[in-house]
Amino acid sequence: MTIQGTIRGGMVVLDEVPQVPEGTRVSVFLPSNAAHGARSVEERVARSKAALAELLAIPDENPNDDFRAEDHDKILYGDHE
């Protein structure tokens, strides 16, 4: 059985009153888009792009440094190849 409802004041307000006994335990399933509020896919993509643009705008403090992230294990643990 699926019954729709809305969160209001921190409580689930059901669209219909189900015919189940008082005290019955229930589970509430949230659709995947509920975790993002009412944002549309387009809005989430735009927010992600804006965040990425902010990261890419950070100046490179060492433009001539050729250190790669892949090199980090070699520095920490030595070259065991």
Secondary structure in CASP SS format (residue, H / E / C, confidence):
PFRMAT SS
TARGET T0000
AUTHOR 0000-0000-0000
METHOD secondary structure of the structure
MODEL  1
M C 1.00
T C 1.00
I C 1.00
Q C 1.00
G E 1.00
T E 1.00
I E 1.00
R E 1.00
G C 1.00
G C 1.00
M E 1.00
V E 1.00
V E 1.00
L E 1.00
D C 1.00
E C 1.00
V C 1.00
P C 1.00
Q C 1.00
V C 1.00
P C 1.00
E C 1.00
G C 1.00
T C 1.00
R C 1.00
V C 1.00
S C 1.00
V C 1.00
F C 1.00
L C 1.00
P C 1.00
S H 1.00
N H 1.00
A H 1.00
A H 1.00
H H 1.00
G C 1.00
A C 1.00
R C 1.00
S C 1.00
V H 1.00
E H 1.00
E H 1.00
R H 1.00
V H 1.00
A H 1.00
R H 1.00
S H 1.00
K H 1.00
A H 1.00
A H 1.00
L H 1.00
A H 1.00
E H 1.00
L H 1.00
L H 1.00
A C 1.00
I C 1.00
P C 1.00
D C 1.00
E C 1.00
N C 1.00
P C 1.00
N C 1.00
D C 1.00
D C 1.00
F C 1.00
R C 1.00
A H 1.00
E H 1.00
D H 1.00
H H 1.00
D H 1.00
K H 1.00
I H 1.00
L H 1.00
Y H 1.00
G C 1.00
D C 1.00
H C 1.00
E C 1.00
END
